Amino acid sequence: MSQLHRITFNPNQCGGRPCIRGMRIRVKDVLDMLAAGESEQTILEDFPDLEAGDIRACLEYAATQVDHAVLSLAK
């Protein structure tokens, strides 16, 4: 089941960047922590307002952003 409903956009919050459930926790920040090797459990302990579904939503959102065609303008 999709978790994308957890990702919110507000032009008056965090520069309109995608956040988690209207909080000032950006999707990018969660992804950066995961990329740095932080465990899901550590992130949830450090950010008690986050839920496991929020982390899955960040990963799902990232996956949708990289799923696009690359066009070549070869001569």
C-alpha positions as protocol buffer text, in pm:
chain_id: "A"
residue {
  index: 1
  type: MET
  ca { x: 0 y: 0 z: 0 }
}
residue {
  index: 2
  type: SER
  ca { x: 129 y: 342 z: -91 }
}
residue {
  index: 3
  type: GLN
  ca { x: 250 y: 571 z: 185 }
}
residue {
  index: 4
  type: LEU
  ca { x: 277 y: 880 z: -35 }
}
residue {
  index: 5
  type: HIS
  ca { x: -18 y: 1043 z: 144 }
}
residue {
  index: 6
  type: ARG
  ca { x: 230 y: 1112 z: 425 }
}
residue {
  index: 7
  type: ILE
  ca { x: 433 y: 1346 z: 203 }
}
residue {
  index: 8
  type: THR
  ca { x: 307 y: 1705 z: 210 }
}
residue {
  index: 9
  type: PHE
  ca { x: 396 y: 2024 z: 29 }
}
residue {
  index: 10
  type: ASN
  ca { x: 343 y: 2373 z: 169 }
}
residue {
  index: 11
  type: PRO
  ca { x: 491 y: 2676 z: -9 }
}
residue {
  index: 12
  type: ASN
  ca { x: 516 y: 2853 z: 329 }
}
residue {
  index: 13
  type: GLN
  ca { x: 710 y: 2572 z: 498 }
}
residue {
  index: 14
  type: CYS
  ca { x: 1066 y: 2460 z: 425 }
}
residue {
  index: 15
  type: GLY
  ca { x: 1067 y: 2651 z: 99 }
}
residue {
  index: 16
  type: GLY
  ca { x: 791 y: 2431 z: -43 }
}
residue {
  index: 17
  type: ARG
  ca { x: 1010 y: 2122 z: -27 }
}
residue {
  index: 18
  type: PRO
  ca { x: 842 y: 1789 z: 47 }
}
residue {
  index: 19
  type: CYS
  ca { x: 794 y: 1726 z: 418 }
}
residue {
  index: 20
  type: ILE
  ca { x: 647 y: 1454 z: 635 }
}
residue {
  index: 21
  type: ARG
  ca { x: 283 y: 1495 z: 744 }
}
residue {
  index: 22
  type: GLY
  ca { x: 300 y: 1874 z: 760 }
}
residue {
  index: 23
  type: MET
  ca { x: 592 y: 1872 z: 1003 }
}
residue {
  index: 24
  type: ARG
  ca { x: 914 y: 2058 z: 941 }
}
residue {
  index: 25
  type: ILE
  ca { x: 1097 y: 1732 z: 876 }
}
residue {
  index: 26
  type: ARG
  ca { x: 1198 y: 1726 z: 511 }
}
residue {
  index: 27
  type: VAL
  ca { x: 1199 y: 1411 z: 302 }
}
residue {
  index: 28
  type: LYS
  ca { x: 1556 y: 1499 z: 200 }
}
residue {
  index: 29
  type: ASP
  ca { x: 1670 y: 1502 z: 563 }
}
residue {
  index: 30
  type: VAL
  ca { x: 1536 y: 1151 z: 623 }
}
residue {
  index: 31
  type: LEU
  ca { x: 1692 y: 1026 z: 298 }
}
residue {
  index: 32
  type: ASP
  ca { x: 2025 y: 1189 z: 390 }
}
residue {
  index: 33
  type: MET
  ca { x: 2024 y: 1010 z: 725 }
}
residue {
  index: 34
  type: LEU
  ca { x: 1949 y: 676 z: 561 }
}
residue {
  index: 35
  type: ALA
  ca { x: 2221 y: 736 z: 300 }
}
residue {
  index: 36
  type: ALA
  ca { x: 2468 y: 813 z: 580 }
}
residue {
  index: 37
  type: GLY
  ca { x: 2399 y: 470 z: 727 }
}
residue {
  index: 38
  type: GLU
  ca { x: 2160 y: 560 z: 1007 }
}
residue {
  index: 39
  type: SER
  ca { x: 1918 y: 281 z: 1091 }
}
residue {
  index: 40
  type: GLU
  ca { x: 1545 y: 326 z: 1081 }
}
residue {
  index: 41
  type: GLN
  ca { x: 1536 y: 259 z: 1455 }
}
residue {
  index: 42
  type: THR
  ca { x: 1791 y: 534 z: 1528 }
}
residue {
  index: 43
  type: ILE
  ca { x: 1601 y: 785 z: 1315 }
}
residue {
  index: 44
  type: LEU
  ca { x: 1276 y: 700 z: 1493 }
}
residue {
  index: 45
  type: GLU
  ca { x: 1447 y: 741 z: 1832 }
}
residue {
  index: 46
  type: ASP
  ca { x: 1600 y: 1076 z: 1733 }
}
residue {
  index: 47
  type: PHE
  ca { x: 1271 y: 1205 z: 1587 }
}
residue {
  index: 48
  type: PRO
  ca { x: 991 y: 1076 z: 1811 }
}
residue {
  index: 49
  type: ASP
  ca { x: 721 y: 1239 z: 1596 }
}
residue {
  index: 50
  type: LEU
  ca { x: 820 y: 1018 z: 1301 }
}
residue {
  index: 51
  type: GLU
  ca { x: 663 y: 680 z: 1236 }
}
residue {
  index: 52
  type: ALA
  ca { x: 803 y: 384 z: 1043 }
}
residue {
  index: 53
  type: GLY
  ca { x: 551 y: 456 z: 766 }
}
residue {
  index: 54
  type: ASP
  ca { x: 703 y: 803 z: 727 }
}
residue {
  index: 55
  type: ILE
  ca { x: 1042 y: 655 z: 646 }
}
residue {
  index: 56
  type: ARG
  ca { x: 885 y: 417 z: 394 }
}
residue {
  index: 57
  type: ALA
  ca { x: 703 y: 715 z: 242 }
}
residue {
  index: 58
  type: CYS
  ca { x: 1035 y: 898 z: 196 }
}
residue {
  index: 59
  type: LEU
  ca { x: 1183 y: 599 z: 17 }
}
residue {
  index: 60
  type: GLU
  ca { x: 872 y: 560 z: -200 }
}
residue {
  index: 61
  type: TYR
  ca { x: 879 y: 930 z: -286 }
}
residue {
  index: 62
  type: ALA
  ca { x: 1246 y: 910 z: -384 }
}
residue {
  index: 63
  type: ALA
  ca { x: 1174 y: 608 z: -603 }
}
residue {
  index: 64
  type: THR
  ca { x: 902 y: 796 z: -790 }
}
residue {
  index: 65
  type: GLN
  ca { x: 1136 y: 1090 z: -851 }
}
residue {
  index: 66
  type: VAL
  ca { x: 1407 y: 883 z: -1020 }
}
residue {
  index: 67
  type: ASP
  ca { x: 1168 y: 685 z: -1239 }
}
residue {
  index: 68
  type: HIS
  ca { x: 1173 y: 901 z: -1551 }
}
residue {
  index: 69
  type: ALA
  ca { x: 1294 y: 857 z: -1904 }
}
residue {
  index: 70
  type: VAL
  ca { x: 1633 y: 994 z: -2007 }
}
residue {
  index: 71
  type: LEU
  ca { x: 1630 y: 1137 z: -2356 }
}
residue {
  index: 72
  type: SER
  ca { x: 1941 y: 1153 z: -2568 }
}
residue {
  index: 73
  type: LEU
  ca { x: 1986 y: 1433 z: -2819 }
}
residue {
  index: 74
  type: ALA
  ca { x: 2254 y: 1249 z: -3013 }
}
residue {
  index: 75
  type: LYS
  ca { x: 2336 y: 1389 z: -3355 }
}
